[in-house]
Amino acid sequence: MHPAAKSITVVTRAADYIAGFLLLLVMGLVVANVALRVFFNGSILGTYEMVGYLTAASIGLALASCAVQNGHLAIEFIVHRLPPRARKLIGPLFSLPAALFLLVAAYQLGRYGQRVALSGEVAPTTGFPFHPFIYLVAFGFFILGLVELVKAWPSVKGVAGR
């Protein structure tokens, strides 16, 4: 495995563990909120907001792990019917534009998070700053963009080498 691919895999695995922890927090928050409603006729203020923010961050961080494991839906049944040269072109044809899009999206999300942080905008119910969650989603998109670049690199080398 190429050293860059190995490094990306390590970062992706760490992001996936963080995503799992965030989902665990979501589960605990929902269970605690339901228990408080049932047993004490009360609830945790801002549960809906926090579940939304934590879930968004969790999904953003877990996307790259899914891509590394090829856990996404693929059109393999069509690709396998193509000639070998066409199959080699398919990888970079899809991965490079996807990587470019994801890296630009990560950059724009990072800029948006910075604007939210500088403006002092907070969650309406709890008053909790939510820009860290935007940064987590941006980081997840950045990692996913790097995964797509690493996946496309052998295909690009193979096509350019001929």
BAMARLUM-779413 format. One record per atom (N, C-alpha, C, O): residue in one letter; atom name; residue number from 1; z, y, x. Coordinates in steps of 0.001 Angstrom, whole numbers, plus 500000, padded with zeros to 6 digits. Each point is the difference from the previous one (the first is absolute). Last residue first. Example, Ala and Ser with C-alpha at 12.3 -4.5 7.8 and 13.67 -1.06 7.14 Angstrom:
BEGIN
ATOM,S,N,2,507080,497750,512850
ATOM,S,CA,2,500060,501190,500820
ATOM,S,C,2,500730,501090,499230
ATOM,S,O,2,500169,501108,500509
ATOM,A,N,1,499761,493172,499781
ATOM,A,CA,1,500000,501190,499110
ATOM,A,C,1,500000,501200,500900
ATOM,A,O,1,500665,499981,501036
//
This chain:
BEGIN
ATOM,R,N,162,479361,504779,500375
ATOM,R,CA,162,498714,499305,499851
ATOM,R,C,162,498859,500926,499934
ATOM,R,O,162,498856,499562,499875
ATOM,G,N,161,505853,501737,500388
ATOM,G,CA,161,499672,499213,501190
ATOM,G,C,161,498651,499324,499922
ATOM,G,O,161,499501,499528,501021
ATOM,A,N,160,502513,502944,495358
ATOM,A,CA,160,499520,500911,501031
ATOM,A,C,160,499549,499240,501237
ATOM,A,O,160,499121,500463,500728
ATOM,V,N,159,502805,497119,495704
ATOM,V,CA,159,498732,500587,499552
ATOM,V,C,159,499417,500885,501087
ATOM,V,O,159,498794,499972,500246
ATOM,G,N,158,505438,498069,500549
ATOM,G,CA,158,498999,498946,499873
ATOM,G,C,158,498639,500558,499601
ATOM,G,O,158,498974,499548,500507
ATOM,K,N,157,504810,503358,499698
ATOM,K,CA,157,499603,499554,501355
ATOM,K,C,157,498888,498976,499926
ATOM,K,O,157,499063,500046,500797
ATOM,V,N,156,502796,501327,495154
ATOM,V,CA,156,499234,501099,500594
ATOM,V,C,156,499522,499616,501389
ATOM,V,O,156,498851,500254,500362
ATOM,S,N,155,503973,496758,497450
ATOM,S,CA,155,498692,500033,499350
ATOM,S,C,155,499116,501087,500596
ATOM,S,O,155,498804,499801,500219
ATOM,P,N,154,505708,499854,501225
ATOM,P,CA,154,499179,498888,500488
ATOM,P,C,154,498604,499982,499376
ATOM,P,O,154,499027,499662,500674
ATOM,W,N,153,503990,503789,497723
ATOM,W,CA,153,499604,500118,501401
ATOM,W,C,153,499193,498807,500526
ATOM,W,O,153,498955,500234,500608
ATOM,A,N,152,503245,500393,494940
ATOM,A,CA,152,498575,500312,500135
ATOM,A,C,152,499534,499940,501448
ATOM,A,O,152,498817,499775,500254
ATOM,K,N,151,505789,499597,498548
ATOM,K,CA,151,499209,498910,499415
ATOM,K,C,151,498497,500234,500205
ATOM,K,O,151,499242,499043,500160
ATOM,V,N,150,503773,504301,501198
ATOM,V,CA,150,500152,498832,500872
ATOM,V,C,150,499176,498827,499468
ATOM,V,O,150,499420,499242,500777
ATOM,L,N,149,500763,504642,496579
ATOM,L,CA,149,499268,500259,501258
ATOM,L,C,149,500051,498792,500920
ATOM,L,O,149,498988,499616,500587
ATOM,E,N,148,503538,500214,495464
ATOM,E,CA,148,498567,499908,499699
ATOM,E,C,148,499160,500275,501245
ATOM,E,O,148,498968,499361,500201
ATOM,V,N,147,505664,501194,500161
ATOM,V,CA,147,499692,498588,499793
ATOM,V,C,147,498511,499821,499732
ATOM,V,O,147,499374,499092,500547
ATOM,L,N,146,502261,505284,499696
ATOM,L,CA,146,499921,499380,501326
ATOM,L,C,146,499677,498511,499902
ATOM,L,O,146,499249,499472,500820
ATOM,G,N,145,501461,502854,495170
ATOM,G,CA,145,498777,500479,500642
ATOM,G,C,145,499826,499399,501379
ATOM,G,O,145,498891,499624,500378
ATOM,L,N,144,505114,499521,497379
ATOM,L,CA,144,498903,499267,499370
ATOM,L,C,144,498657,500426,500578
ATOM,L,O,144,499119,499162,500197
ATOM,I,N,143,504699,503198,501173
ATOM,I,CA,143,500018,498637,500550
ATOM,I,C,143,498840,499184,499422
ATOM,I,O,143,499333,499265,500729
ATOM,F,N,142,501252,505009,497487
ATOM,F,CA,142,499593,500092,501406
ATOM,F,C,142,499938,498607,500633
ATOM,F,O,142,499031,499664,500681
ATOM,F,N,141,502675,500738,494967
ATOM,F,CA,141,498549,500168,500004
ATOM,F,C,141,499469,500071,501432
ATOM,F,O,141,498933,499465,500298
ATOM,G,N,140,505724,500381,499186
ATOM,G,CA,140,499406,498741,499560
ATOM,G,C,140,498479,500066,499992
ATOM,G,O,140,499338,499051,500421
ATOM,F,N,139,503048,504895,500455
ATOM,F,CA,139,500114,499078,501134
ATOM,F,C,139,499377,498650,499660
ATOM,F,O,139,499315,499403,500830
ATOM,A,N,138,501000,503747,495726
ATOM,A,CA,138,499006,500428,500992
ATOM,A,C,138,500011,499074,501208
ATOM,A,O,138,498942,499637,500515
ATOM,V,N,137,504360,499702,496255
ATOM,V,CA,137,498703,499576,499475
ATOM,V,C,137,498890,500388,500984
ATOM,V,O,137,499077,499220,500234
ATOM,L,N,136,505209,502265,500819
ATOM,L,CA,136,499934,498543,500102
ATOM,L,C,136,498666,499462,499486
ATOM,L,O,136,499419,499098,500603
ATOM,Y,N,135,501506,505531,498949
ATOM,Y,CA,135,499750,499633,501402
ATOM,Y,C,135,499897,498485,500181
ATOM,Y,O,135,499180,499522,500784
ATOM,I,N,134,502049,502100,495016
ATOM,I,CA,134,498592,500335,500247
ATOM,I,C,134,499636,499634,501437
ATOM,I,O,134,498922,499462,500254
ATOM,F,N,133,505517,500153,498567
ATOM,F,CA,133,499233,498927,499379
ATOM,F,C,133,498499,500234,500171
ATOM,F,O,133,499230,499056,500176
ATOM,P,N,132,503848,504252,501311
ATOM,P,CA,132,500029,498809,500857
ATOM,P,C,132,499205,498827,499418
ATOM,P,O,132,499434,499203,500748
ATOM,H,N,131,501062,504933,496718
ATOM,H,CA,131,498969,499991,501047
ATOM,H,C,131,500110,498804,500956
ATOM,H,O,131,498971,499574,500525
ATOM,F,N,130,503917,501854,495584
ATOM,F,CA,130,499168,498803,499954
ATOM,F,C,130,498903,499984,501054
ATOM,F,O,130,499182,499080,500015
ATOM,P,N,129,506143,503039,498720
ATOM,P,CA,129,498697,500283,500622
ATOM,P,C,129,499154,498726,500056
ATOM,P,O,129,500487,498952,500423
ATOM,F,N,128,503239,502097,495732
ATOM,F,CA,128,499826,499271,501258
ATOM,F,C,128,498647,500357,500615
ATOM,F,O,128,498993,499992,499293
ATOM,G,N,127,503127,501228,496361
ATOM,G,CA,127,500007,501013,501045
ATOM,G,C,127,499833,499396,501386
ATOM,G,O,127,500258,500656,501009
ATOM,T,N,126,499770,497259,494384
ATOM,T,CA,126,501098,499816,500954
ATOM,T,C,126,500112,501106,501036
ATOM,T,O,126,501048,500169,500624
ATOM,T,N,125,495567,499899,495816
ATOM,T,CA,125,501255,499544,499395
ATOM,T,C,125,501152,500011,500983
ATOM,T,O,125,501084,500493,499689
ATOM,P,N,124,494353,500826,501653
ATOM,P,CA,124,500546,500838,498926
ATOM,P,C,124,501367,499568,499467
ATOM,P,O,124,500832,500853,499692
ATOM,A,N,123,497355,498641,505453
ATOM,A,CA,123,499849,499254,498752
ATOM,A,C,123,500683,500772,498873
ATOM,A,O,123,501097,500525,500190
ATOM,V,N,122,497249,502497,503811
ATOM,V,CA,122,500874,498837,499863
ATOM,V,C,122,499714,499306,498665
ATOM,V,O,122,499309,500545,499139
ATOM,E,N,121,498734,503495,504743
ATOM,E,CA,121,499860,499322,498709
ATOM,E,C,121,500834,498722,499989
ATOM,E,O,121,500025,499248,500974
ATOM,G,N,120,499172,504209,502586
ATOM,G,CA,120,501321,499664,499491
ATOM,G,C,120,499963,499317,498641
ATOM,G,O,120,501019,499911,499316
ATOM,S,N,119,495433,501689,503901
ATOM,S,CA,119,500231,500755,498765
ATOM,S,C,119,501390,499740,499430
ATOM,S,O,119,500484,500761,499163
ATOM,L,N,118,497986,496924,504721
ATOM,L,CA,118,500159,501420,500305
ATOM,L,C,118,500280,500836,498754
ATOM,L,O,118,500685,501020,500072
ATOM,A,N,117,498437,494317,499465
ATOM,A,CA,117,501242,500205,500758
ATOM,A,C,117,500244,501487,500259
ATOM,A,O,117,501122,500485,499851
ATOM,V,N,116,494841,498243,498102
ATOM,V,CA,116,501120,499774,499072
ATOM,V,C,116,501323,500262,500712
ATOM,V,O,116,500907,500605,499429
ATOM,R,N,115,495213,499574,503181
ATOM,R,CA,115,500042,501139,499062
ATOM,R,C,115,501170,499866,499034
ATOM,R,O,115,500685,500979,499703
ATOM,Q,N,114,498526,495420,503213
ATOM,Q,CA,114,500499,501158,500737
ATOM,Q,C,114,500089,501231,499092
ATOM,Q,O,114,500974,500750,500065
ATOM,G,N,113,497101,495346,498198
ATOM,G,CA,113,501436,499817,500200
ATOM,G,C,113,500621,501173,500729
ATOM,G,O,113,501112,500423,499682
ATOM,Y,N,112,494230,499521,499896
ATOM,Y,CA,112,500630,500249,498704
ATOM,Y,C,112,501517,499856,500105
ATOM,Y,O,112,500743,500823,499466
ATOM,R,N,111,496734,498061,504300
ATOM,R,CA,111,499972,501450,499783
ATOM,R,C,111,500673,500362,498680
ATOM,R,O,111,500744,500977,499919
ATOM,G,N,110,498736,494471,500986
ATOM,G,CA,110,500962,500596,500929
ATOM,G,C,110,500073,501512,499849
ATOM,G,O,110,501084,500583,500017
ATOM,L,N,109,495644,497121,497566
ATOM,L,CA,109,501328,499732,499442
ATOM,L,C,109,501095,500581,500889
ATOM,L,O,109,500987,500547,499509
ATOM,Q,N,108,494616,499687,502077
ATOM,Q,CA,108,500191,500915,498866
ATOM,Q,C,108,501356,499781,499327
ATOM,Q,O,108,500647,500962,499585
ATOM,Y,N,107,498149,496096,503915
ATOM,Y,CA,107,500144,501365,500524
ATOM,Y,C,107,500288,500981,498861
ATOM,Y,O,107,500906,500827,500099
ATOM,A,N,106,498076,494768,498726
ATOM,A,CA,106,501322,500064,500644
ATOM,A,C,106,500265,501407,500529
ATOM,A,O,106,501099,500532,499846
ATOM,A,N,105,494636,498604,498407
ATOM,A,CA,105,500999,500033,498921
ATOM,A,C,105,501412,500101,500576
ATOM,A,O,105,500834,500738,499476
ATOM,V,N,104,495649,498662,503542
ATOM,V,CA,104,499942,501356,499431
ATOM,V,C,104,501034,500142,498883
ATOM,V,O,104,500668,501028,499895
ATOM,L,N,103,498872,494730,501941
ATOM,L,CA,103,500577,500902,501008
ATOM,L,C,103,499972,501452,499513
ATOM,L,O,103,500946,500751,500238
ATOM,L,N,102,497032,495944,497060
ATOM,L,CA,102,501449,499813,500039
ATOM,L,C,102,500663,500926,501003
ATOM,L,O,102,501085,500521,499741
ATOM,F,N,101,494135,499438,499930
ATOM,F,CA,101,500617,500513,498784
ATOM,F,C,101,501520,499929,500070
ATOM,F,O,101,500683,500967,499666
ATOM,L,N,100,496931,497057,503843
ATOM,L,CA,100,499858,501455,500028
ATOM,L,C,100,500665,500628,498782
ATOM,L,O,100,500750,500969,500126
ATOM,A,N,99,499028,494362,500015
ATOM,A,CA,99,500943,500515,500995
ATOM,A,C,99,499948,501523,500061
ATOM,A,O,99,501039,500659,500053
ATOM,A,N,98,495823,497194,497221
ATOM,A,CA,98,501347,499860,499424
ATOM,A,C,98,501041,500566,500959
ATOM,A,O,98,500914,500711,499583
ATOM,P,N,97,494597,499083,501886
ATOM,P,CA,97,500226,501067,499009
ATOM,P,C,97,501387,499935,499365
ATOM,P,O,97,500613,501030,499720
ATOM,L,N,96,498444,495487,503369
ATOM,L,CA,96,499983,501324,500629
ATOM,L,C,96,500125,501140,498993
ATOM,L,O,96,500824,500890,500210
ATOM,S,N,95,498910,494503,498295
ATOM,S,CA,95,501258,500338,500676
ATOM,S,C,95,499999,501400,500599
ATOM,S,O,95,501004,500707,499914
ATOM,F,N,94,495064,497332,497884
ATOM,F,CA,94,501088,500297,499071
ATOM,F,C,94,501256,500501,500711
ATOM,F,O,94,500666,500908,499503
ATOM,L,N,93,495487,497993,503028
ATOM,L,CA,93,499446,500777,498899
ATOM,L,C,93,501079,500391,498996
ATOM,L,O,93,499940,501084,499419
ATOM,P,N,92,500921,495976,504310
ATOM,P,CA,92,500074,501433,500294
ATOM,P,C,92,499472,500870,498868
ATOM,P,O,92,500432,501142,499841
ATOM,G,N,91,499419,494160,499273
ATOM,G,CA,91,501334,500425,500459
ATOM,G,C,91,500069,501487,500300
ATOM,G,O,91,500773,500719,499366
ATOM,I,N,90,495023,497156,499547
ATOM,I,CA,90,500860,500269,498846
ATOM,I,C,90,501362,500535,500433
ATOM,I,O,90,500520,500937,499394
ATOM,L,N,89,496006,497444,503642
ATOM,L,CA,89,499907,501412,499621
ATOM,L,C,89,500974,500371,498887
ATOM,L,O,89,500408,501156,499892
ATOM,K,N,88,499106,494350,501636
ATOM,K,CA,88,500598,500802,501073
ATOM,K,C,88,499987,501488,499666
ATOM,K,O,88,500871,500749,500443
ATOM,R,N,87,497029,496206,496625
ATOM,R,CA,87,501460,499834,499942
ATOM,R,C,87,500689,500833,501069
ATOM,R,O,87,501077,500552,499772
ATOM,A,N,86,494233,499236,500234
ATOM,A,CA,86,500486,500855,498907
ATOM,A,C,86,501513,499896,499864
ATOM,A,O,86,500671,500991,499710
ATOM,R,N,85,497211,496157,503352
ATOM,R,CA,85,499927,501394,500480
ATOM,R,C,85,500525,500965,498928
ATOM,R,O,85,500700,500962,500316
ATOM,P,N,84,499010,494357,498551
ATOM,P,CA,84,501041,500319,500982
ATOM,P,C,84,499977,501458,500482
ATOM,P,O,84,501056,500621,500132
ATOM,P,N,83,497067,498348,494911
ATOM,P,CA,83,499659,499512,501351
ATOM,P,C,83,501072,500452,501007
ATOM,P,O,83,500702,500980,499752
ATOM,L,N,82,500897,498407,495170
ATOM,L,CA,82,499115,500865,500781
ATOM,L,C,82,499656,499359,501342
ATOM,L,O,82,500729,499133,500481
ATOM,R,N,81,502407,499140,496230
ATOM,R,CA,81,498611,499677,499666
ATOM,R,C,81,499005,500842,500786
ATOM,R,O,81,498797,499744,499947
ATOM,H,N,80,506000,500849,500289
ATOM,H,CA,80,499626,498720,500618
ATOM,H,C,80,498562,499594,499703
ATOM,H,O,80,499444,499156,500702
ATOM,V,N,79,502505,504773,497286
ATOM,V,CA,79,499775,500186,501429
ATOM,V,C,79,499533,498705,500663
ATOM,V,O,79,499135,500035,500875
ATOM,I,N,78,502193,499965,494533
ATOM,I,CA,78,498715,500680,500199
ATOM,I,C,78,499668,500083,501483
ATOM,I,O,78,498862,499750,500396
ATOM,F,N,77,505255,498400,498336
ATOM,F,CA,77,498962,499146,499421
ATOM,F,C,77,498618,500634,500113
ATOM,F,O,77,499001,499281,500039
ATOM,E,N,76,504954,503109,501366
ATOM,E,CA,76,499569,498935,500913
ATOM,E,C,76,498864,499159,499427
ATOM,E,O,76,499098,499598,500735
ATOM,I,N,75,503479,504792,498233
ATOM,I,CA,75,498782,499509,499378
ATOM,I,C,75,499370,498929,500883
ATOM,I,O,75,498800,500018,500275
ATOM,A,N,74,506601,501606,498957
ATOM,A,CA,74,498798,500127,500818
ATOM,A,C,74,498810,499435,499249
ATOM,A,O,74,500151,499240,499044
ATOM,L,N,73,505380,502619,500387
ATOM,L,CA,73,498846,499330,499410
ATOM,L,C,73,498774,500261,500866
ATOM,L,O,73,499771,501124,500446
ATOM,H,N,72,504970,498892,501967
ATOM,H,CA,72,499311,500757,498970
ATOM,H,C,72,498826,499198,499444
ATOM,H,O,72,499576,499005,500588
ATOM,G,N,71,503388,499780,503132
ATOM,G,CA,71,500531,499661,498688
ATOM,G,C,71,499340,500760,498872
ATOM,G,O,71,500375,499823,498841
ATOM,N,N,70,499445,499777,506357
ATOM,N,CA,70,498832,499814,499135
ATOM,N,C,70,500427,499552,498603
ATOM,N,O,70,499385,499119,499399
ATOM,Q,N,69,503493,502330,504292
ATOM,Q,CA,69,500018,498603,499560
ATOM,Q,C,69,498770,499632,499176
ATOM,Q,O,69,499888,498873,499519
ATOM,V,N,68,500690,505575,502019
ATOM,V,CA,68,500085,499163,501203
ATOM,V,C,68,499921,498523,499630
ATOM,V,O,68,499379,499210,500710
ATOM,A,N,67,500836,503956,495783
ATOM,A,CA,67,498695,500017,500666
ATOM,A,C,67,499997,499126,501249
ATOM,A,O,67,499010,499321,500273
ATOM,C,N,66,505044,501281,497391
ATOM,C,CA,66,499075,499236,499162
ATOM,C,C,66,498628,499924,500672
ATOM,C,O,66,499360,498948,499980
ATOM,S,N,65,503819,503786,501986
ATOM,S,CA,65,500353,498596,500199
ATOM,S,C,65,499079,499101,499199
ATOM,S,O,65,499583,498944,500477
ATOM,A,N,64,500051,505697,498920
ATOM,A,CA,64,499445,499578,501291
ATOM,A,C,64,500315,498533,500280
ATOM,A,O,64,499163,499285,500551
ATOM,L,N,63,502656,502802,495518
ATOM,L,CA,63,498548,499822,499939
ATOM,L,C,63,499422,499464,501306
ATOM,L,O,63,499144,499115,499980
ATOM,A,N,62,505567,502242,499042
ATOM,A,CA,62,499629,498580,499956
ATOM,A,C,62,498491,499763,500027
ATOM,A,O,62,499568,498875,500252
ATOM,L,N,61,502559,505552,499647
ATOM,L,CA,61,500345,499312,501248
ATOM,L,C,61,499534,498547,500026
ATOM,L,O,61,499757,499453,501076
ATOM,G,N,60,499573,503219,495005
ATOM,G,CA,60,499296,500605,501124
ATOM,G,C,60,500258,499275,501312
ATOM,G,O,60,499089,499820,500807
ATOM,I,N,59,503336,498885,495350
ATOM,I,CA,59,498593,499589,499909
ATOM,I,C,59,499216,500553,501179
ATOM,I,O,59,499211,499283,500615
ATOM,S,N,58,505259,502080,499038
ATOM,S,CA,58,499914,498569,500265
ATOM,S,C,58,498558,499509,499978
ATOM,S,O,58,499586,499244,500879
ATOM,A,N,57,501365,505208,497885
ATOM,A,CA,57,500165,499807,501439
ATOM,A,C,57,499863,498532,500372
ATOM,A,O,57,499401,499668,501023
ATOM,A,N,56,500513,501364,494412
ATOM,A,CA,56,498821,500573,500662
ATOM,A,C,56,500077,499796,501507
ATOM,A,O,56,499014,499611,500626
ATOM,T,N,55,504747,499152,496842
ATOM,T,CA,55,498890,499079,499782
ATOM,T,C,55,498733,500510,500682
ATOM,T,O,55,499281,499216,500620
ATOM,L,N,54,504551,503524,499429
ATOM,L,CA,54,500200,498819,500840
ATOM,L,C,54,498846,499008,499858
ATOM,L,O,54,499576,499389,500982
ATOM,Y,N,53,500412,504445,496242
ATOM,Y,CA,53,499827,500378,501411
ATOM,Y,C,53,500122,498786,500914
ATOM,Y,O,53,499192,499816,500910
ATOM,G,N,52,501624,499518,494429
ATOM,G,CA,52,498615,500401,500264
ATOM,G,C,52,499747,500319,501461
ATOM,G,O,52,499013,499536,500571
ATOM,V,N,51,505373,499583,498023
ATOM,V,CA,51,499213,498761,499939
ATOM,V,C,51,498533,500318,500292
ATOM,V,O,51,499334,499257,500721
ATOM,M,N,50,503565,504385,498909
ATOM,M,CA,50,500213,499271,501248
ATOM,M,C,50,499225,498689,500027
ATOM,M,O,50,499481,499610,501046
ATOM,E,N,49,500391,503048,494984
ATOM,E,CA,49,499375,500683,501146
ATOM,E,C,49,500105,499167,501276
ATOM,E,O,49,499015,499790,500708
ATOM,Y,N,48,503233,498623,495456
ATOM,Y,CA,48,498555,499933,499794
ATOM,Y,C,48,499255,500639,501182
ATOM,Y,O,48,499024,499440,500499
ATOM,T,N,47,505703,500889,499343
ATOM,T,CA,47,499547,498643,500316
ATOM,T,C,47,498479,499901,499913
ATOM,T,O,47,499359,499424,500879
ATOM,G,N,46,503900,504442,498409
ATOM,G,CA,46,498800,499989,500831
ATOM,G,C,46,499480,498625,500371
ATOM,G,O,46,499209,499867,500933
ATOM,L,N,45,505809,500386,497583
ATOM,L,CA,45,499103,501137,499855
ATOM,L,C,45,498805,499865,500955
ATOM,L,O,45,500183,499779,501197
ATOM,I,N,44,502698,496195,496598
ATOM,I,CA,44,499870,500708,501275
ATOM,I,C,44,498951,501091,499827
ATOM,I,O,44,498865,499728,499610
ATOM,S,N,43,504310,498399,496255
ATOM,S,CA,43,498853,499635,500841
ATOM,S,C,43,500030,500803,501294
ATOM,S,O,43,500802,500919,500165
ATOM,G,N,42,502405,497111,495179
ATOM,G,CA,42,499585,501092,500873
ATOM,G,C,42,498782,499573,500797
ATOM,G,O,42,499493,498890,499831
ATOM,N,N,41,503609,498428,497229
ATOM,N,CA,41,499293,501000,499202
ATOM,N,C,41,499627,501239,500822
ATOM,N,O,41,500067,501126,499507
ATOM,F,N,40,502011,494542,501900
ATOM,F,CA,40,500772,501242,500025
ATOM,F,C,40,499346,501139,499228
ATOM,F,O,40,500494,501127,500019
ATOM,F,N,39,497733,494237,500348
ATOM,F,CA,39,501449,499839,500057
ATOM,F,C,39,500791,501299,499882
ATOM,F,O,39,501131,499992,499514
ATOM,V,N,38,493927,499798,500312
ATOM,V,CA,38,500524,498939,499134
ATOM,V,C,38,501524,500026,499948
ATOM,V,O,38,500580,499924,498917
ATOM,R,N,37,497089,503111,503950
ATOM,R,CA,37,499676,500275,498593
ATOM,R,C,37,500654,498978,499066
ATOM,R,O,37,500531,500357,498948
ATOM,L,N,36,499862,499042,505731
ATOM,L,CA,36,500789,501155,499556
ATOM,L,C,36,499735,500324,498536
ATOM,L,O,36,500920,500367,499269
ATOM,A,N,35,496511,496247,502695
ATOM,A,CA,35,501395,499576,499859
ATOM,A,C,35,500880,501156,499530
ATOM,A,O,35,500871,499819,499149
ATOM,V,N,34,494633,501113,501871
ATOM,V,CA,34,500100,499204,498769
ATOM,V,C,34,501443,499566,499770
ATOM,V,O,34,500492,500059,498873
ATOM,N,N,33,498632,502196,505140
ATOM,N,CA,33,499810,500904,498869
ATOM,N,C,33,500126,499248,498673
ATOM,N,O,33,500642,500490,499070
ATOM,A,N,32,499499,497036,504950
ATOM,A,CA,32,501209,500815,499841
ATOM,A,C,32,499888,500922,498795
ATOM,A,O,32,500967,500179,499260
ATOM,V,N,31,495250,497284,501870
ATOM,V,CA,31,501072,499123,499509
ATOM,V,C,31,501284,500807,499777
ATOM,V,O,31,500674,499833,498984
ATOM,V,N,30,495713,502445,502951
ATOM,V,CA,30,499704,499660,498606
ATOM,V,C,30,501113,499132,499412
ATOM,V,O,30,500450,500234,498878
ATOM,L,N,29,499832,500848,505703
ATOM,L,CA,29,500151,501198,499188
ATOM,L,C,29,499779,499699,498521
ATOM,L,O,29,500759,500466,499150
ATOM,G,N,28,498484,496113,504022
ATOM,G,CA,28,501420,500311,499880
ATOM,G,C,28,500258,501198,499110
ATOM,G,O,28,500947,500011,499214
ATOM,M,N,27,494560,498858,501774
ATOM,M,CA,27,500625,498966,499178
ATOM,M,C,27,501484,500308,499780
ATOM,M,O,27,500491,499920,498874
ATOM,V,N,26,497170,502852,504059
ATOM,V,CA,26,499531,500203,498626
ATOM,V,C,26,500689,499006,499069
ATOM,V,O,26,500505,500367,498939
ATOM,L,N,25,500250,499106,505641
ATOM,L,CA,25,500717,501162,499470
ATOM,L,C,25,499610,500279,498553
ATOM,L,O,25,500851,500319,499170
ATOM,L,N,24,496789,496372,503073
ATOM,L,CA,24,501363,499527,499754
ATOM,L,C,24,500860,501138,499442
ATOM,L,O,24,500816,499788,499103
ATOM,L,N,23,494893,501252,502326
ATOM,L,CA,23,499946,499271,498731
ATOM,L,C,23,501374,499433,499632
ATOM,L,O,23,500363,499938,498825
ATOM,L,N,22,499228,502134,505339
ATOM,L,CA,22,499895,501000,498941
ATOM,L,C,22,499916,499339,498624
ATOM,L,O,22,500582,500496,499036
ATOM,F,N,21,499377,496722,504742
ATOM,F,CA,21,501323,500598,499826
ATOM,F,C,21,499978,501036,498883
ATOM,F,O,21,500930,500073,499198
ATOM,G,N,20,494982,498031,502056
ATOM,G,CA,20,500840,499015,499316
ATOM,G,C,20,501396,500537,499742
ATOM,G,O,20,500571,499776,498933
ATOM,A,N,19,496512,502846,503635
ATOM,A,CA,19,499546,499951,498600
ATOM,A,C,19,500845,499014,499196
ATOM,A,O,19,500378,500286,498864
ATOM,I,N,18,500337,499875,505735
ATOM,I,CA,18,500539,501215,499380
ATOM,I,C,18,499611,500030,498523
ATOM,I,O,18,500813,500352,499145
ATOM,Y,N,17,497349,496224,503388
ATOM,Y,CA,17,501443,499781,499825
ATOM,Y,C,17,500658,501209,499340
ATOM,Y,O,17,500870,499848,499143
ATOM,D,N,16,494606,500536,502010
ATOM,D,CA,16,500158,499061,498891
ATOM,D,C,16,501475,499696,499742
ATOM,D,O,16,500413,499886,498846
ATOM,A,N,15,498417,502723,504873
ATOM,A,CA,15,499798,500771,498768
ATOM,A,C,15,500178,499111,498778
ATOM,A,O,15,500528,500440,498979
ATOM,A,N,14,499601,497470,505207
ATOM,A,CA,14,501187,500848,499825
ATOM,A,C,14,499888,500815,498712
ATOM,A,O,14,500976,500131,499261
ATOM,R,N,13,495299,497311,501970
ATOM,R,CA,13,501105,499118,499588
ATOM,R,C,13,501273,500815,499768
ATOM,R,O,13,500726,499755,499036
ATOM,T,N,12,495569,502511,502700
ATOM,T,CA,12,499759,499602,498616
ATOM,T,C,12,501125,499125,499477
ATOM,T,O,12,500455,500171,498869
ATOM,V,N,11,499519,501013,505659
ATOM,V,CA,11,500340,501167,499182
ATOM,V,C,11,499858,499667,498518
ATOM,V,O,11,500820,500404,499176
ATOM,V,N,10,497827,496283,503855
ATOM,V,CA,10,501450,500201,500098
ATOM,V,C,10,500442,501164,499111
ATOM,V,O,10,500988,499892,499274
ATOM,T,N,9,494404,499286,501119
ATOM,T,CA,9,500643,498935,499233
ATOM,T,C,9,501516,500153,500017
ATOM,T,O,9,500658,499785,498982
ATOM,I,N,8,496746,503088,503673
ATOM,I,CA,8,499853,500350,498589
ATOM,I,C,8,500698,498960,499129
ATOM,I,O,8,500632,500345,499001
ATOM,S,N,7,499171,498788,505589
ATOM,S,CA,7,500898,501130,499719
ATOM,S,C,7,499954,500386,498530
ATOM,S,O,7,501034,500256,499383
ATOM,K,N,6,495950,496452,502116
ATOM,K,CA,6,501372,499484,500055
ATOM,K,C,6,501003,501104,499648
ATOM,K,O,6,500944,499770,499244
ATOM,A,N,5,494542,501367,501187
ATOM,A,CA,5,500213,499235,498770
ATOM,A,C,5,501422,499454,499944
ATOM,A,O,5,500620,499957,498938
ATOM,A,N,4,498049,502231,504966
ATOM,A,CA,4,500093,500977,498901
ATOM,A,C,4,500275,499276,498684
ATOM,A,O,4,500805,500457,499188
ATOM,P,N,3,498423,496884,504689
ATOM,P,CA,3,501307,500679,500007
ATOM,P,C,3,500165,501024,498871
ATOM,P,O,3,501091,500143,499448
ATOM,H,N,2,495779,495510,499895
ATOM,H,CA,2,499903,501257,500728
ATOM,H,C,2,501354,500720,499951
ATOM,H,O,2,500680,499955,498975
ATOM,M,N,1,498848,494667,500671
ATOM,M,CA,1,500000,501182,499152
ATOM,M,C,1,500000,501242,500891
ATOM,M,O,1,500710,500053,501004
//
